[in-house]
Amino acid sequence: MLETERLTIRRIGLDDAGFMLASVNDPGFISNIGDRGVRTIEDAETYIRERVLASYAANGFGMFRVALKDGDEGVGTIGFVRRDGLDKPDLGFAFLEAHVGKGYAYEAATALMAWGRATLGIGPLLAITAPANAASAGLLVKLGFRETGRIMLPTHGGESRLFAEG
């Protein structure tokens, strides 16, 4: 779907269940996003069907797989999410701890945001982070977001920091 200097970004399918299983059980994902209870390949397939594929069908967007161009190794996920309690799409991302700090999230987010505007007509985005997630907050600021306060979302456990683009 998208290509950057070092990465490919594409839709997630059921054949990505192994990657999704590893992603949602990565320590960074669990501590910053939450434990999704995905423990088996079958759980991962259900997660993909009920969350990712359902979002593509309902919204025309969702989370996407980010991989290294060289070798197609999955390094994370990034995408647009519709969340109850937010009036605009949310930029979401989660990168495997082994690939954090290499600039992949910024590279992928920059490409995805440009694509979202040009192809989907997505306007200004929102984003949320866990209160203690300084790395994600820093990335959002680098991408042009500003922190606007705290929010309690109906389906998201606990308080989140809210960011708005612009």
GROMACS elastic network, one bead per residue, 0.5 to 0.9 nm:
[ bonds ]
;  ai    aj funct       b0    kb
    1     8     6  0.74897   500
    1     9     6  0.60149   500
    1    11     6  0.74178   500
    2     7     6  0.82688   500
    2     8     6  0.57493   500
    2    10     6  0.64752   500
    2   111     6  0.75169   500
    2   112     6  0.77344   500
    2   115     6  0.81341   500
    3     6     6  0.77089   500
    3     7     6  0.57760   500
    3     9     6  0.62408   500
    3    10     6  0.88113   500
    3    69     6  0.80203   500
    3   108     6  0.87518   500
    3   111     6  0.80050   500
    4     7     6  0.50918   500
    4     8     6  0.64051   500
    4     9     6  0.82908   500
    4    69     6  0.84102   500
    4   107     6  0.71811   500
    4   108     6  0.73414   500
    4   111     6  0.70167   500
    5     8     6  0.86745   500
    5    69     6  0.81231   500
    5   107     6  0.83265   500
    6    67     6  0.85148   500
    6    68     6  0.59712   500
    6    69     6  0.54966   500
    6    70     6  0.75241   500
    6   104     6  0.80727   500
    6   107     6  0.83657   500
    7    66     6  0.66169   500
    7    67     6  0.55275   500
    7    70     6  0.80720   500
    7    72     6  0.84286   500
    7   104     6  0.76561   500
    7   107     6  0.80396   500
    7   108     6  0.72712   500
    8    65     6  0.80077   500
    8    66     6  0.57785   500
    8    67     6  0.53229   500
    8    68     6  0.62895   500
    8    69     6  0.56534   500
    8    72     6  0.78151   500
    8   108     6  0.83450   500
    9    64     6  0.62728   500
    9    65     6  0.55845   500
    9    67     6  0.65741   500
    9    77     6  0.85048   500
    9    78     6  0.83595   500
    9   108     6  0.73879   500
    9   111     6  0.89495   500
    9   112     6  0.81751   500
   10    63     6  0.89115   500
   10    64     6  0.53662   500
   10    65     6  0.54208   500
   10    66     6  0.68583   500
   10    67     6  0.86340   500
   11    52     6  0.88153   500
   11    53     6  0.88848   500
   11    56     6  0.88109   500
   11    61     6  0.89464   500
   11    62     6  0.81939   500
   11    63     6  0.72253   500
   11    65     6  0.61316   500
   12    15     6  0.79922   500
   12    16     6  0.62646   500
   12    17     6  0.87951   500
   12    20     6  0.88002   500
   12    48     6  0.75719   500
   12    52     6  0.71920   500
   12    53     6  0.77519   500
   12    62     6  0.89953   500
   12    63     6  0.72717   500
   12    64     6  0.55404   500
   12    65     6  0.56908   500
   13    16     6  0.55001   500
   13    17     6  0.76326   500
   13    45     6  0.86312   500
   13    48     6  0.70677   500
   13    49     6  0.83592   500
   13    52     6  0.83483   500
   13    53     6  0.75397   500
   14    17     6  0.55862   500
   14    44     6  0.83366   500
   14    45     6  0.57053   500
   14    46     6  0.87450   500
   14    48     6  0.65083   500
   14    49     6  0.74791   500
   14    53     6  0.89539   500
   15    18     6  0.76242   500
   15    19     6  0.87228   500
   15    45     6  0.82925   500
   16    19     6  0.52981   500
   16    20     6  0.60958   500
   16    21     6  0.85811   500
   16    44     6  0.85630   500
   16    45     6  0.81931   500
   16    48     6  0.84569   500
   16    65     6  0.84889   500
   17    21     6  0.59794   500
   17    22     6  0.86184   500
   17    40     6  0.89394   500
   17    41     6  0.58187   500
   17    42     6  0.78642   500
   17    43     6  0.84795   500
   17    44     6  0.51399   500
   17    45     6  0.54307   500
   17    46     6  0.89403   500
   17    47     6  0.86809   500
   17    48     6  0.73629   500
   18    21     6  0.51081   500
   18    22     6  0.63883   500
   18    23     6  0.86326   500
   18    40     6  0.86692   500
   18    41     6  0.61730   500
   18    44     6  0.73403   500
   18    45     6  0.87838   500
   19    22     6  0.51960   500
   19    23     6  0.60766   500
   19    24     6  0.87727   500
   19    44     6  0.87819   500
   19    65     6  0.88763   500
   19    74     6  0.68424   500
   19    76     6  0.88847   500
   20    24     6  0.61001   500
   20    25     6  0.83880   500
   20    38     6  0.89280   500
   20    41     6  0.86021   500
   20    44     6  0.61340   500
   20    45     6  0.84224   500
   20    47     6  0.85349   500
   20    48     6  0.78932   500
   20    65     6  0.89044   500
   20    77     6  0.88969   500
   21    24     6  0.56825   500
   21    25     6  0.63012   500
   21    26     6  0.86693   500
   21    38     6  0.65449   500
   21    39     6  0.69607   500
   21    40     6  0.69419   500
   21    41     6  0.65306   500
   21    43     6  0.80031   500
   21    44     6  0.54444   500
   21    45     6  0.87587   500
   22    25     6  0.53047   500
   22    26     6  0.60373   500
   22    96     6  0.83900   500
   23    26     6  0.52533   500
   23    27     6  0.88914   500
   23    29     6  0.70568   500
   23    75     6  0.85501   500
   23    76     6  0.69253   500
   23    77     6  0.80777   500
   23    94     6  0.78008   500
   23    95     6  0.75840   500
   23    96     6  0.63160   500
   24    27     6  0.83817   500
   24    28     6  0.88511   500
   24    29     6  0.58124   500
   24    30     6  0.68445   500
   24    33     6  0.88294   500
   24    34     6  0.83476   500
   24    35     6  0.72662   500
   24    36     6  0.68016   500
   24    37     6  0.86078   500
   24    38     6  0.71344   500
   24    44     6  0.88059   500
   24    94     6  0.86509   500
   25    28     6  0.83156   500
   25    29     6  0.65758   500
   25    30     6  0.62915   500
   25    35     6  0.72572   500
   25    36     6  0.80787   500
   25    37     6  0.85641   500
   25    38     6  0.74450   500
   25    39     6  0.79800   500
   26    29     6  0.52770   500
   26    30     6  0.63773   500
   26    31     6  0.87601   500
   26    95     6  0.86943   500
   26    96     6  0.62456   500
   26    97     6  0.70255   500
   27    30     6  0.52046   500
   27    31     6  0.61093   500
   27    32     6  0.84787   500
   27    96     6  0.83247   500
   27    97     6  0.73446   500
   28    31     6  0.52512   500
   28    32     6  0.58903   500
   28    33     6  0.78528   500
   28    94     6  0.79705   500
   28    95     6  0.79376   500
   28    96     6  0.70942   500
   28    97     6  0.61131   500
   29    32     6  0.53840   500
   29    33     6  0.52503   500
   29    34     6  0.63737   500
   29    35     6  0.76649   500
   29    94     6  0.63811   500
   29    95     6  0.77722   500
   29    96     6  0.77023   500
   29    97     6  0.85268   500
   30    33     6  0.55344   500
   30    36     6  0.78852   500
   31    34     6  0.59165   500
   31    35     6  0.78571   500
   31   130     6  0.86937   500
   32    94     6  0.88982   500
   32   129     6  0.74242   500
   32   130     6  0.56755   500
   32   131     6  0.87706   500
   32   132     6  0.81070   500
   32   133     6  0.65308   500
   33    36     6  0.87516   500
   33    94     6  0.83406   500
   33   129     6  0.79199   500
   33   130     6  0.70290   500
   34   157     6  0.82056   500
   35    38     6  0.78208   500
   36    39     6  0.87893   500
   36    47     6  0.86734   500
   37    43     6  0.80703   500
   38    41     6  0.81377   500
   38    42     6  0.85407   500
   38    43     6  0.51425   500
   38    44     6  0.58521   500
   38    46     6  0.88499   500
   38    47     6  0.74439   500
   39    42     6  0.82572   500
   39    43     6  0.61443   500
   39    44     6  0.74309   500
   40    43     6  0.50258   500
   40    44     6  0.62700   500
   40    45     6  0.86756   500
   41    45     6  0.61890   500
   41    46     6  0.86337   500
   42    45     6  0.50621   500
   42    46     6  0.62637   500
   42    47     6  0.85860   500
   43    46     6  0.50731   500
   43    47     6  0.61018   500
   43    48     6  0.86202   500
   44    48     6  0.61165   500
   44    49     6  0.85734   500
   45    48     6  0.50754   500
   45    49     6  0.61596   500
   45    50     6  0.85641   500
   46    49     6  0.50741   500
   46    50     6  0.59363   500
   46    51     6  0.82011   500
   47    50     6  0.52883   500
   47    51     6  0.56418   500
   47    52     6  0.72094   500
   47    53     6  0.89402   500
   48    51     6  0.55037   500
   48    53     6  0.60271   500
   48    54     6  0.81637   500
   49    52     6  0.60195   500
   49    53     6  0.50068   500
   49    54     6  0.62279   500
   50    53     6  0.64721   500
   50    54     6  0.54798   500
   50    55     6  0.81137   500
   51    54     6  0.53865   500
   51    55     6  0.60353   500
   51    56     6  0.88050   500
   51    62     6  0.84258   500
   51    63     6  0.89618   500
   52    55     6  0.52147   500
   52    56     6  0.64582   500
   52    57     6  0.88303   500
   52    61     6  0.87192   500
   52    62     6  0.59509   500
   52    63     6  0.62401   500
   52    64     6  0.84280   500
   53    56     6  0.51008   500
   53    57     6  0.63005   500
   53    58     6  0.86506   500
   53    62     6  0.77477   500
   54    57     6  0.51103   500
   54    58     6  0.60441   500
   54    59     6  0.83176   500
   54    62     6  0.85084   500
   55    58     6  0.50604   500
   55    59     6  0.55130   500
   55    60     6  0.69313   500
   55    61     6  0.61992   500
   55    62     6  0.52918   500
   55    63     6  0.82475   500
   55    81     6  0.77182   500
   55    82     6  0.79677   500
   56    59     6  0.55036   500
   56    62     6  0.54600   500
   56    63     6  0.84609   500
   57    60     6  0.58400   500
   57    61     6  0.77984   500
   58    61     6  0.80445   500
   59    62     6  0.74127   500
   59    81     6  0.86204   500
   59    82     6  0.76641   500
   60   120     6  0.80444   500
   61    64     6  0.86932   500
   61    79     6  0.74052   500
   61    80     6  0.61732   500
   61    81     6  0.74470   500
   61    82     6  0.89264   500
   61   116     6  0.88217   500
   61   120     6  0.84326   500
   62    78     6  0.83316   500
   62    79     6  0.53964   500
   62    80     6  0.50627   500
   62    81     6  0.55604   500
   62    82     6  0.81041   500
   63    77     6  0.62537   500
   63    78     6  0.53128   500
   63    80     6  0.61383   500
   63    81     6  0.71297   500
   63    92     6  0.75057   500
   63    93     6  0.79663   500
   64    76     6  0.85189   500
   64    77     6  0.53904   500
   64    78     6  0.53050   500
   64    79     6  0.55408   500
   64    80     6  0.86842   500
   65    74     6  0.68982   500
   65    75     6  0.79499   500
   65    76     6  0.62347   500
   65    78     6  0.67325   500
   65    79     6  0.86333   500
   66    72     6  0.87848   500
   66    73     6  0.84609   500
   66    74     6  0.58293   500
   66    75     6  0.57721   500
   66    76     6  0.51693   500
   66    77     6  0.53913   500
   66    78     6  0.69756   500
   66    95     6  0.85524   500
   66   104     6  0.86110   500
   66   105     6  0.89107   500
   66   108     6  0.73651   500
   67    70     6  0.84879   500
   67    71     6  0.83048   500
   67    72     6  0.52385   500
   67    73     6  0.51319   500
   67    75     6  0.52449   500
   67    76     6  0.70140   500
   67    77     6  0.86610   500
   68    71     6  0.63008   500
   68    72     6  0.50005   500
   68    73     6  0.53174   500
   68    74     6  0.65338   500
   68    75     6  0.69296   500
   68   104     6  0.89944   500
   69    72     6  0.54378   500
   69    73     6  0.78130   500
   70    73     6  0.76743   500
   72    75     6  0.89788   500
   74    77     6  0.83757   500
   74    96     6  0.85450   500
   75    94     6  0.88514   500
   75    95     6  0.58458   500
   75    96     6  0.56923   500
   75    97     6  0.87328   500
   75    98     6  0.80317   500
   75    99     6  0.60378   500
   75   100     6  0.86775   500
   75   104     6  0.81715   500
   76    93     6  0.74418   500
   76    94     6  0.55415   500
   76    96     6  0.55546   500
   76    99     6  0.80052   500
   76   104     6  0.86889   500
   76   105     6  0.81576   500
   77    92     6  0.81057   500
   77    93     6  0.55039   500
   77    94     6  0.53068   500
   77    95     6  0.61720   500
   77    96     6  0.87034   500
   77   105     6  0.88244   500
   78    91     6  0.74728   500
   78    92     6  0.55940   500
   78    94     6  0.64690   500
   78    95     6  0.82138   500
   78   105     6  0.79512   500
   78   108     6  0.73964   500
   78   109     6  0.71384   500
   78   112     6  0.80679   500
   79    90     6  0.81780   500
   79    91     6  0.58717   500
   79    92     6  0.53972   500
   79    93     6  0.64380   500
   79   109     6  0.81245   500
   79   112     6  0.72949   500
   79   113     6  0.87574   500
   80    89     6  0.59170   500
   80    90     6  0.54177   500
   80    92     6  0.59652   500
   80    93     6  0.87157   500
   80   112     6  0.89135   500
   80   113     6  0.89599   500
   80   116     6  0.85398   500
   80   125     6  0.86144   500
   81    88     6  0.89381   500
   81    89     6  0.55424   500
   81    91     6  0.64314   500
   81    92     6  0.65444   500
   82    86     6  0.74492   500
   82    87     6  0.83744   500
   82    88     6  0.72583   500
   82    89     6  0.51470   500
   82    90     6  0.63103   500
   83    86     6  0.56351   500
   83    87     6  0.81022   500
   83    88     6  0.83192   500
   83    89     6  0.73143   500
   83    90     6  0.71881   500
   83   153     6  0.80446   500
   83   154     6  0.88818   500
   83   155     6  0.80919   500
   83   156     6  0.89287   500
   84    87     6  0.80852   500
   84   153     6  0.68264   500
   84   154     6  0.65080   500
   84   155     6  0.69556   500
   84   156     6  0.89677   500
   85   151     6  0.88904   500
   85   152     6  0.82931   500
   85   153     6  0.55624   500
   85   154     6  0.65405   500
   85   155     6  0.85549   500
   86    89     6  0.73137   500
   86    90     6  0.77734   500
   86   126     6  0.78826   500
   86   153     6  0.79545   500
   87   126     6  0.86299   500
   88   122     6  0.88789   500
   88   123     6  0.83148   500
   88   124     6  0.75496   500
   88   125     6  0.60817   500
   88   126     6  0.62851   500
   89   122     6  0.78864   500
   89   123     6  0.86229   500
   89   124     6  0.82055   500
   89   125     6  0.55959   500
   89   126     6  0.61687   500
   89   127     6  0.81216   500
   90   125     6  0.56904   500
   90   128     6  0.73598   500
   91   109     6  0.82859   500
   91   113     6  0.84350   500
   91   125     6  0.64852   500
   91   126     6  0.62739   500
   91   127     6  0.51454   500
   91   128     6  0.79385   500
   92   127     6  0.67179   500
   92   128     6  0.77718   500
   92   129     6  0.89317   500
   93   105     6  0.75004   500
   93   109     6  0.82757   500
   93   136     6  0.86253   500
   94   105     6  0.82097   500
   95    98     6  0.82077   500
   95    99     6  0.65006   500
   95   100     6  0.62820   500
   95   104     6  0.83368   500
   95   105     6  0.71659   500
   96    99     6  0.54721   500
   96   100     6  0.65417   500
   97   100     6  0.52041   500
   97   101     6  0.86687   500
   98   101     6  0.87685   500
   99   102     6  0.63102   500
   99   103     6  0.87216   500
   99   104     6  0.75838   500
  100   103     6  0.74516   500
  100   104     6  0.74725   500
  100   105     6  0.78610   500
  101   104     6  0.76635   500
  101   105     6  0.84896   500
  101   135     6  0.89890   500
  102   105     6  0.80272   500
  103   106     6  0.54539   500
  103   107     6  0.61904   500
  103   108     6  0.86235   500
  104   107     6  0.50736   500
  104   108     6  0.59593   500
  104   109     6  0.83667   500
  105   108     6  0.51630   500
  105   109     6  0.58646   500
  105   110     6  0.84082   500
  105   139     6  0.78948   500
  106   109     6  0.51142   500
  106   110     6  0.59855   500
  106   111     6  0.85765   500
  106   139     6  0.67640   500
  106   140     6  0.87306   500
  106   142     6  0.81149   500
  106   143     6  0.73252   500
  107   110     6  0.54083   500
  107   111     6  0.64295   500
  107   112     6  0.86893   500
  108   111     6  0.52858   500
  108   112     6  0.60141   500
  108   113     6  0.85011   500
  109   112     6  0.50367   500
  109   113     6  0.58651   500
  109   114     6  0.84331   500
  109   143     6  0.78563   500
  110   113     6  0.53739   500
  110   114     6  0.63183   500
  110   115     6  0.86692   500
  110   143     6  0.72511   500
  111   114     6  0.52966   500
  111   115     6  0.61620   500
  111   116     6  0.86019   500
  112   116     6  0.59629   500
  112   117     6  0.86116   500
  113   116     6  0.50146   500
  113   117     6  0.63019   500
  113   118     6  0.86822   500
  113   122     6  0.83710   500
  113   125     6  0.88130   500
  114   117     6  0.52969   500
  114   118     6  0.62041   500
  114   119     6  0.83933   500
  115   118     6  0.51550   500
  115   119     6  0.55814   500
  115   120     6  0.73834   500
  115   121     6  0.87864   500
  115   122     6  0.89635   500
  116   119     6  0.54534   500
  116   121     6  0.62214   500
  116   122     6  0.54542   500
  116   123     6  0.82261   500
  117   120     6  0.57485   500
  117   123     6  0.62962   500
  117   124     6  0.88233   500
  118   121     6  0.57931   500
  118   122     6  0.78688   500
  119   122     6  0.81064   500
  120   123     6  0.89802   500
  122   125     6  0.76521   500
  124   164     6  0.74405   500
  124   165     6  0.55445   500
  124   166     6  0.72583   500
  125   145     6  0.84925   500
  125   163     6  0.85440   500
  125   164     6  0.61421   500
  125   165     6  0.54252   500
  125   166     6  0.86910   500
  126   145     6  0.79927   500
  126   162     6  0.72283   500
  126   163     6  0.55893   500
  126   165     6  0.61266   500
  127   140     6  0.77988   500
  127   145     6  0.81602   500
  127   161     6  0.82607   500
  127   162     6  0.59825   500
  127   163     6  0.50081   500
  127   164     6  0.64041   500
  127   165     6  0.81524   500
  128   131     6  0.89878   500
  128   136     6  0.89556   500
  128   137     6  0.84639   500
  128   150     6  0.88861   500
  128   151     6  0.85542   500
  128   160     6  0.59441   500
  128   161     6  0.54064   500
  128   163     6  0.60079   500
  128   164     6  0.88678   500
  129   132     6  0.80104   500
  129   133     6  0.62389   500
  129   134     6  0.85728   500
  129   136     6  0.66857   500
  129   137     6  0.67211   500
  129   160     6  0.55481   500
  129   161     6  0.52564   500
  129   162     6  0.69237   500
  129   163     6  0.82549   500
  130   133     6  0.52835   500
  130   134     6  0.85856   500
  130   136     6  0.86635   500
  130   137     6  0.88646   500
  130   158     6  0.85735   500
  130   159     6  0.72773   500
  130   160     6  0.50645   500
  130   161     6  0.62271   500
  131   134     6  0.79021   500
  131   137     6  0.89738   500
  131   150     6  0.84504   500
  131   159     6  0.71085   500
  131   160     6  0.56326   500
  131   161     6  0.55727   500
  132   135     6  0.88440   500
  132   137     6  0.89573   500
  132   161     6  0.89423   500
  133   136     6  0.57441   500
  133   137     6  0.63937   500
  133   138     6  0.87673   500
  134   137     6  0.50369   500
  134   138     6  0.60041   500
  134   139     6  0.86051   500
  135   138     6  0.51268   500
  135   139     6  0.62993   500
  135   140     6  0.87433   500
  136   139     6  0.50299   500
  136   140     6  0.62079   500
  136   141     6  0.87085   500
  137   140     6  0.51203   500
  137   141     6  0.63284   500
  137   142     6  0.86782   500
  137   145     6  0.88364   500
  137   146     6  0.89551   500
  137   147     6  0.82360   500
  137   161     6  0.84478   500
  137   163     6  0.83137   500
  138   141     6  0.51867   500
  138   142     6  0.62237   500
  138   143     6  0.86611   500
  139   142     6  0.50017   500
  139   143     6  0.62017   500
  139   144     6  0.88227   500
  139   145     6  0.87299   500
  140   144     6  0.64518   500
  140   145     6  0.52524   500
  140   146     6  0.74572   500
  140   147     6  0.87791   500
  140   163     6  0.76083   500
  140   164     6  0.89719   500
  140   165     6  0.84912   500
  141   144     6  0.51478   500
  141   146     6  0.58571   500
  141   147     6  0.79842   500
  141   163     6  0.85676   500
  141   165     6  0.88083   500
  142   145     6  0.72598   500
  143   165     6  0.81675   500
  144   164     6  0.85393   500
  144   165     6  0.58948   500
  144   166     6  0.58955   500
  145   163     6  0.58985   500
  145   164     6  0.52196   500
  145   166     6  0.56555   500
  146   162     6  0.84852   500
  146   163     6  0.52936   500
  146   164     6  0.55349   500
  146   165     6  0.63449   500
  146   166     6  0.68481   500
  147   150     6  0.85484   500
  147   161     6  0.71378   500
  147   162     6  0.58376   500
  147   164     6  0.64776   500
  147   165     6  0.89057   500
  148   161     6  0.78493   500
  148   162     6  0.57175   500
  148   163     6  0.54772   500
  148   164     6  0.66310   500
  149   160     6  0.86254   500
  149   161     6  0.60185   500
  149   162     6  0.54557   500
  149   163     6  0.73738   500
  150   159     6  0.66206   500
  150   160     6  0.56110   500
  150   162     6  0.54529   500
  150   163     6  0.88048   500
  151   158     6  0.86824   500
  151   159     6  0.57307   500
  151   160     6  0.53497   500
  151   161     6  0.63309   500
  151   162     6  0.62532   500
  152   155     6  0.87384   500
  152   156     6  0.72980   500
  152   157     6  0.79351   500
  152   158     6  0.62185   500
  152   160     6  0.63204   500
  152   161     6  0.89453   500
  153   156     6  0.52093   500
  153   157     6  0.75407   500
  153   158     6  0.76956   500
  153   159     6  0.74871   500
  153   160     6  0.78314   500
  154   157     6  0.79042   500
  156   159     6  0.80200   500
  156   160     6  0.84095   500
  157   160     6  0.86607   500
